[in-house]
């Protein structure tokens, strides 16, 4: 579905992307993990041409993304990012309707789609008439998701979409999106710096460091070990935390058992 | 209602109409130019610096100077287009005022426009790209609406500046609310000055409030406010322009010019009155700068006005010799006709020469009767002059003929010059020999034994295109040789005096009656 072939991009002589190859299959939920400066955001933006690479090719369904005008490409691809970027001068409904309108959908079809999208992301329909500035971070990102999905894209790109949210909201939204991904048959590429999030949501994970992919596989592969030392270290933290939490819950459970 | 107030009110439709026409077109033109420049500047820092620097530089030019500078510039351009295309355009009046005010309006619009656009949250701009907007859609659907409230605040500032500064269009020959202020200042008619200030202030305030309504409407995304503001502004401009449109529908008549002092206003009114009695329609163009008045006549922007032989001889023709009075008049008329096609109808009968005057008491104490006597005392005395005297040939001629050197030289608006000598702030002033205040303030005019100052016969000049206009000549001919200096001083004093002050219009009527016209 999505293929990056030898994609390179340099900023001031420093390679942000060092000839990267990556394949994402149709229907796959791909998570790219990396620290800041690893090149993961640059990689994501080459797919919807927010950044054009210096070398290499990005293809969707076998066709180079550079073929047509960038705005037309972007209207076919959902895009969600940490900044959310809701248009503050438009209502929630108008925000969600923005891409369908750019595509010239009939007003009735657009209006019906806005309601469907609000249902989909679990927001009340009467939110449509309100301005986005009144909402919480989690609600805003739900609107952001609705906007990204409104034009029924097959591909969704997400750049640390839940990074600014508190842990609980983040978990809830992450799982909600995973459900949507499956239900709508999307192909998703999500960027995160959080290996735990990647392990819990992804079909496949790619780890990036200094502009290169240094480890790739299914979540289970990562837990098995035997990968690059850097990747191993990344996996170690969630594993240790999980073990510690498990141990804690065990000790917390024991006295109660005794008392019973 | 007092008489001066009623008189001021009668002039309001014309003055306000022009003021609004000028300010509104300058702001509109400024907006049309600033908007794309602001967008370019916001997108590209390499454009931003020079654009804002130039706009800032223009703002540092004193506004009156900016208005005045467009006159020679347009005059040159007009000469070029006339040579190249056969058509010139007026270098005086609306055009220079419009261009200067437009430039003046651009800095706040540009600054706020750029601030508004660069202040848009980068996340929102990225989202606009991400959802598939083209650059143009991003600008119009997202960035422009978000920048609008800040940009609108710039438009408000520009509007207040422009409406205030438009009062300075009067000296370059554009009717505006400044006509009240300039002629009021000249004739010490403070009602007129206050009226002009208040009218401009109210206009600026009302405009600011309506633009403010639009600004808050944009900020709160309240379409109703924006609409009300726009409709009210549009209606206001339309209402102000209606009297002008009605006036423009009337047949175009004669334009009589006047420089910026009482005698000129009175004589212009006399000439206008003569023409009106002959059934012609007449417009007045008051408060023209001394040299600008002649240029305007030569360029056919005005049809007739009164100037003085000495001024024309030295300033316009650039002569420094002083032949006898009759010879000078004749040679001047020939030279003006040959060089500019301007017709000298003839002298009115009085002189308004530059003269040095001082208080009688001081003159007696120092034993000064002539400028030659004055030269010995000058180093202890202060000279007060009008705004142009010190840069005129006559002053240089006086200096070289008598070796005059004062302790200090100070420049005043003529009205304040008389105040200054009365209060003893200055000891000697550059007076005009026909000024009624010489006798009224008990000043003595010092004689010029060496004849350094040329004669200053008041003459009526007629524009080249009216050279063969029998009606104009017939109407003005009866004035030639009829006005003596006593009659003129009396008329001038009636306008300049502090008590029982007359309007120039009323003084003109009295003068005409005294002449039996």
Interface residues (C-beta under 8 A of the other chain):
Chain A: X48 X50 X69 X71 X72 X73 X74 X75 X76 X79 X81 X83 X84 X85 X86 X87 X88 X89 X98 X99 X102 X103 X131 X147
Chain B: X121 X122 X123 X124 X125 X126 X127 X128 X129 X130 X131 X132 X133 X134 X137 X142 X145 X146 X221
